Amino acid sequence: MNSISRWLGSLLMVGIVFLFACSGAVVAAPVDHQSFQEFLESFYTEAAAKGISRKTYDRAFASVTEPDPKVLEKAAYQAEFTSKIWDYLDARVNPLSVLDGLIMAGVYGKTLASVEKRFGIEASVILAIWSMETSYGAALLRTSRLHYVPRALATIAYADKRRQKFGRSQLIATLQIVQAGDVELEQLMGSWAGAMGHTQFIPTSFLAYGIDFDGDGRRDIWNSIPDALATAANLLRKNKWRTGKPWGYEVKLPANGAGMKGETKTLAEWQKLGFSRPGGAAFGLLEDSAELKMIGGDTGPGYLMLKNFFVLKRYNNSDYYALAVGLLADKLAGKPGMVQSWPRPAGSLSGTQKFELQELLSKKGFYDGGIDGRIGPNTEKSIKAFQKKNGLVVDGEATQDLLKVLRK
Ligand SMILES: [Ca+2]
């Protein structure tokens, strides 16, 4: 496509062009020369080849007339946003997520026990995943943040060049779910990238792992907690979770130990090299292989990661994610947490101080988002507004100095 026709094509999607001009991200031009409606029409051939009936197809797209501009906005944001591991963990493994988890352990104790019995996944691990995915379902109540999945994925297939292939295969899987009748169309909601229900399964994973655990004939991870938790457990089991085994060990490093990050050895070998547990306890499983991870950088604590850590990464292929699930599961199981500290820069806030910062900004009228300890773009914007109003350097940084000013 030449640049003029791309420009003309983009002009038709005024809303999208506006969003991307604001964020400075890649232009959301359609992948081919088609309009969105033409794309939907032509995509039917691919869907039909995968067994999707015309009736299912028309039903799924009956309410869809144009791409979802918010999906493209979120897709661009996702690529740019990175945080430090301690910020990531503060927002996810904290007194609130632990307390909510313990409450849910009580409410769904019977379900968790039968899931554990059938799939061999500890209740604490299932709860930690549920917390990470949707804050035990709370995120599903913020319906304004949810997207109609067929439209979201059609948008990605149509206009997100980097994720076009993902969008097409997930869209086919979505249509297969519609055809199977696991969920009513109006409930087929998910994240911008099609992650659905309490435990956030993308359509292909839903098809591979979905479980009808409450026995009503539907795999309903949107409304049935037993189905959602069993589906999560099934994913871990099929990826060879080892029941009752640790996911990894926090370690103290010998001199130059960080140089061995990324290497895999048996725990016996690591021990011989001078790696040890900070509390002085012995490693179990001496013959097991473990990979050295320095997730907070070479000056932070190390972790020797075992098989279960990599099984958790099958849920979401991120070291941050798997570590957060592991640490939260340990807390929920009453095991001790991290012993060593992350190398936080001087002047940065602890997890609880981040909650306090948001509360103070909110009380002073600079912040109207959630008090969740996550210092994301919204909190940063509020900090900047506060700094500007108070004649401070406007850098949007959440620091001890800023907290002192806010406390006054
Ligand atoms: Ca069911």
Residues whose N, C-alpha, C, O or C-beta is under 5 A from the ligand:
A	BS01	CA	D212 F213 D214 G215 D216 G217 R218 R219 D220 S224 D227
